[in-house]
Amino acid sequence: MGIWSCIGQDLHTVMESLKQGRSGIIFDPTRIEYGLHSGLVGNVPRPDLKPFLPRKFRATMSEDAEYAYMAARQAFEQAGLSDEYLRQNEVGLIFGNDVNMHMLDYMPIMEEEHDSMLLGPSALFKGETSSVTMNLGTIFHLKGINFCVGAACASSSHAVGLAAMLIRQGMQNTILVGGSCMLDMRGSAAADAIDALSHQNDTPQGAMMPFDTNRDGFVPSGGAAALVLEEYEHAVARGATIYAEVVGYGFSSNGTEEISAPSADGEYRAMKRALDDAGLQPSDIDYVNAHATSTTAGDIEEAKALTRLFAPPNPSSGSSETSASSPFISSTKSMTGHENWMAGASEAVYSILMMQNNFVAPNINLENVIDEAKDLNIARETIYTPINTVLSNSSGMGGTNSALVFRKI
Amino acid sequence: MTPQEIQEKVNTFMTDRLEYEPSAIAPEAELKRDLGMTSLDAVETSIFIKRTFGFQPERGAIKTLVTLQDLYDYIARNI
């Protein structure tokens, strides 16, 4: 696994941040000067790639491809996949990705000089949504499947699920999966325009309040996360260290008319399908990494879906059963902000780190839980307990939902 | 602009912008074989020529040049 996020740029630091409930959110005044109402953003450093890559590669890399490269390096290294191995074997590549703002960098040249030749060679390769997979595939000499999945904030959760399906079907034995997201403020402006961002500019680290009555929107963040998915026997034969198994993938579309409205029913169906795919019951799940983005509508709908699945009313008593079998739930976005298209993959990494290290990361900034979530077992503080199965939920604008189930090996 | 000035500007572009090895820069150096010029670098070189020397190279012209000296001469002929 590899990670480049606002709570750390290596697995150990990220694990410590999760344990300590450390927020990676800052206030950036240039966002306000630019015209956003929210000046909040994840504090993600731009990597210096010059020590690693010649200009030939760097020249065509989008901002998110830079993050993805750093995460991919870590993942391949941890998996023991050398450059020589990648050149000689068929390794695939699927990343979740969506908005890419780079084409806007080049448009002033056209508007002022009216000569497309002056755009230069990098506009095309930097400006496409699949810039990430174009660049990673080239840099690492990958020979297998190669594409991006665009499904808003569920993109990289779907990427992990699709990769797992391809491996199950025997079409690929090893795929680098991941998610990446730019922090370009021009992209955040569109989310600000629909009043989806938090305006708690004075309290950056307290602004992400998933499931709290005082939440007022999300904080945009980004970076990249990457995981090497490999067919089990293949990994064993290679002598690889296996950290977790992808045992379930579920998906759904809301089927409703409103493009920005989340749906409890849609999310429930995706999570139920993931459990069915894994052959597990809700009571088998130890921890749920919720999508919960701290938006008004999103958290309510997800809480309803989670309650229906994990804490249904007890038919005999009529009350909900938040029992010992109810999984712990938290939204790591309370610390990371909303990593958008990166979130499915990054939350897979966060969840697997928790499984490896036997703890549940806290849902920070939760003081007054919303009514819809009152029957859920939300972890407000770090809980040290064995975690053997995780469900990670994701949802995206336009009604796309994805859920993944991981099991410790 | 003197041939010396053209050479200096081109060499600086090659090392600073395209990041070619300074030790490989020589008039007889072949653009592809010795410097590693790619087709995308050739596009970048066309933009450099337009911005620095004020003329637009013809489509595909840079790709037909073999050595760095050929490039100096091409610029000098068209400037």
Interface residues (C-beta under 8 A of the other chain):
Chain A: P54 R55 K56 A59 T60 D115 M117 L118 G120 P121 S122
Chain B: L18 E19 G36 T38 S39 L40 D41 V43 E44 S46 I47 K50 Q56
